Amino acid sequence: MVLGAFVVASLALTWALRPQSARVLRWDGAFWSLSGARPMGMAEAAVALDLQCTLLLRLQEAGRATQWLWADRSAAPERWNAMRRAVYCRAPSPQDAGLPNAAAAAPAARIPDFPA
């Protein structure tokens, strides 16, 4: 049983540390998009783990499987603070502004693209 657990843990670690293709995480003020091998267009992001200089993000797009993404400050130190603020920012809802479509009425909070 211990050997089986070791093999499973080793395979999981190998999978997690495999080289990733270059991806770019983008926030348009309402949704997140992710470029790369498995692109996402209108995803919602949630912070699963915050280590200050590294974030584990959960990206979820309607009707698609969840993608997990590590974002690290060293990828773009000049954009790190803007990206952190955006990921913790909640997109405006119609109830926030009392408008039928608050996301369209709110100004877009554009941040620089972040390499993920």
Secondary structure, 3 states (H helix, E strand, C coil): CHHHHHHHHHHHHHHHCCCCCCCEEEECCCCEEECCCCCEEEEEEEEEEECCCEEEEEEEECCCCCEEEEEEHHHCHHHHHHHHHHHHCCCCCHHHHCCCCHHHHCCCCCCCCEEC
